């Protein structure tokens, strides 16, 4: 074993006063709020997303549309565990190869009905090569550390109310394959979602002046139900079929105003 491979893991913990499923949801759904602001790959970061399935991306988007991945979702096991690769290179710049990335392991342990221990472990640091000792030194220190401290602040702020409001998923599709095949694949995906808890409705629209451009508007009772549905193994074939036929740009919204036409006199 080389000296680099002897580099120990760095583990931090924090306890939060919410159930394990809510602790998991807040971590997975609100990374932009708890992720340290100084740790960025893009200029003026506007979003940070952890895709809720194994093989998904963990990426940020800048104000100019630049998108860079921090890593890949290696393990997705709600509400117990998330494992991500961490693609940090020399001078804290991104690397684009998971073979040169270490791992972030996040474990959620229920301590009771409304209390959860959250452990964040940086493992496999030797995979960073010659800069591994410097990365270990930068991460090492007492719990909870900056990341978990910020996460605990978010939990304290949103608490049990996180993801408790209805949400609308607006997903834009630019179809690269036959439109008829895309619509068939989307119909199959919609049928899968219709059987999931929390699903309300889907509508798929096609632009009049751009036949290859579609928009899907999906309504769910809450964000946690949506994420649970897309995390199911049964969803992955549907996701793969859609990705083979179109490029998507999903965005999540909550309702702020709703109006109906006045009844006729």
Secondary structure, 3 states (H helix, E strand, C coil): CCCHHHCCCEEEEEEECCCHHHHHHHHHHCHHHHCCCCCCCCCCEEEEEECCCCCCEEEEEECCCCEEEEEEEEEEECCCEEEEEECECHHHCECCCHHHCEEEEEEEEEEECCEEEEEEEEECHHHHHHHHHHHHHHHCCCCCHHHHHHHHHHHHHHHHHCCCCCEEEEEEEEECCCHHHHHHHHHHHHHHHHCCCCEEEEEEEECCCCCCEEEEEEEECCHHHHHHHHHCHHHHHHHHHHHCCEEEEEEEEECCCCCCCCCCC
